[in-house]
């Protein structure tokens, strides 16, 4: 009887000490703005919200530095600024409107409106 009681108590104690298996959680890849990278979201300074750039872009063009990539730009509601997303930018860059397109703050890059579409130029 003592053996049976001891074995029962031992099995109850050991069954309670098993480790919980951690399940991967969805949406665990959120950034500081709560944007979910796995859903293709990134933070837009102009829109002040998470966006999927490839869906929201007002301007799309091939990246002249790498033809397999694209450059996307989201325009402000008044079209006075363009937020430019490019693979080699650490963060998106805000360009200001100028005659013929948009220019970066340091004037080293431009988005130019041409007859055939948009072009990206570096100085």
C-alpha positions as CSV (number, residue, x, y, z in Angstrom):
1,X,0.0,0.0,0.0
2,X,2.8,2.4,0.9
3,X,4.6,1.6,-2.4
4,X,1.5,2.2,-4.4
5,X,0.8,5.5,-2.6
6,X,4.5,6.6,-3.0
7,X,4.5,5.7,-6.8
8,X,1.2,7.6,-7.3
9,X,2.5,10.7,-5.6
10,X,5.8,10.5,-7.5
11,X,4.0,10.2,-10.9
12,X,1.8,13.2,-10.0
13,X,4.8,15.3,-9.0
14,X,6.9,14.5,-12.1
15,X,4.0,15.0,-14.4
16,X,3.5,18.6,-13.1
17,X,7.2,19.4,-13.6
18,X,7.3,18.9,-17.4
19,X,8.3,22.0,-19.4
20,X,5.8,23.7,-21.6
21,X,6.6,23.6,-25.2
22,X,6.9,27.2,-26.6
23,X,4.9,27.7,-29.7
24,X,6.2,30.2,-32.2
25,X,4.0,33.3,-32.0
26,X,2.8,35.1,-35.1
27,X,3.6,38.8,-35.3
28,X,6.6,38.5,-33.1
29,X,8.6,40.4,-35.7
30,X,7.2,43.8,-35.0
31,X,9.4,46.9,-35.0
32,X,9.5,49.9,-32.8
33,X,6.4,51.4,-34.6
34,X,4.5,48.1,-34.2
35,X,4.9,47.3,-38.0
36,X,5.0,43.7,-38.9
37,X,8.0,42.9,-41.2
38,X,6.7,39.4,-42.1
39,X,3.6,41.1,-43.6
40,X,5.7,43.5,-45.6
41,X,5.0,46.4,-43.4
42,X,7.3,49.4,-42.8
43,X,6.8,52.7,-41.1
44,X,6.0,55.7,-43.2
45,X,7.0,59.1,-41.9
46,X,4.7,60.9,-44.2
47,X,1.6,58.8,-43.5
48,X,2.5,58.2,-39.8
49,X,1.4,54.6,-40.1
50,X,2.6,51.1,-41.1
51,X,2.3,50.6,-44.8
52,X,3.0,47.9,-47.4
53,X,5.1,50.1,-49.7
54,X,4.7,47.8,-52.7
55,X,0.9,48.4,-52.4
56,X,0.8,52.1,-51.4
57,X,3.5,53.5,-53.6
58,X,2.5,56.5,-55.8
59,X,5.8,56.1,-57.8
60,X,7.5,52.8,-58.8
61,X,10.6,52.4,-60.9
62,X,13.5,50.1,-61.4
63,X,16.6,50.6,-59.2
64,X,19.4,51.8,-61.6
65,X,21.9,50.3,-59.1
66,X,20.3,46.8,-59.2
67,X,17.7,46.0,-62.0
68,X,16.2,43.2,-59.9
69,X,15.1,45.7,-57.2
70,X,12.6,48.6,-57.3
71,X,12.4,52.1,-55.8
72,X,9.1,53.1,-54.3
73,X,7.9,56.6,-53.4
74,X,4.9,57.6,-51.4
75,X,3.8,61.2,-51.9
76,X,2.4,63.5,-49.2
77,X,-1.2,64.5,-49.6
78,X,-0.2,67.9,-50.9
79,X,2.5,66.3,-53.1
80,X,5.1,68.6,-51.7
81,X,7.2,65.7,-50.4
82,X,8.0,62.1,-51.5
83,X,9.1,59.4,-49.1
84,X,11.6,57.3,-51.1
85,X,12.1,53.6,-50.2
86,X,15.3,52.1,-51.8
87,X,17.0,48.8,-50.8
88,X,20.3,50.5,-50.0
89,X,18.8,53.2,-47.7
90,X,19.0,52.4,-44.0
91,X,15.7,54.3,-43.6
92,X,13.4,55.9,-46.1
93,X,14.5,59.3,-47.3
94,X,12.2,62.4,-47.5
95,X,12.6,64.3,-50.8
96,X,11.2,67.8,-51.4
97,X,9.3,68.9,-54.5
98,X,11.3,70.9,-57.1
99,X,10.6,71.7,-60.7
100,X,10.6,68.5,-62.6
101,X,10.4,66.1,-59.6
102,X,11.8,65.7,-56.1
103,X,15.2,66.2,-54.5
104,X,16.8,64.8,-51.4
105,X,17.6,67.1,-48.4
106,X,21.3,67.1,-49.2
107,X,20.6,67.5,-52.9
108,X,22.6,64.4,-53.8
109,X,19.7,62.4,-55.2
110,X,16.7,63.2,-57.4
111,X,13.5,61.7,-58.6
112,X,12.9,63.1,-62.1
113,X,9.6,63.1,-64.0
114,X,10.4,62.3,-67.7
115,X,8.3,61.7,-70.7
116,X,8.6,58.0,-70.3
117,X,8.0,57.9,-66.5
118,X,10.1,58.5,-63.4
119,X,13.9,58.2,-63.1
120,X,16.3,58.1,-60.1
121,X,19.6,60.1,-60.3
122,X,22.5,60.5,-58.0
123,X,25.1,63.3,-58.3
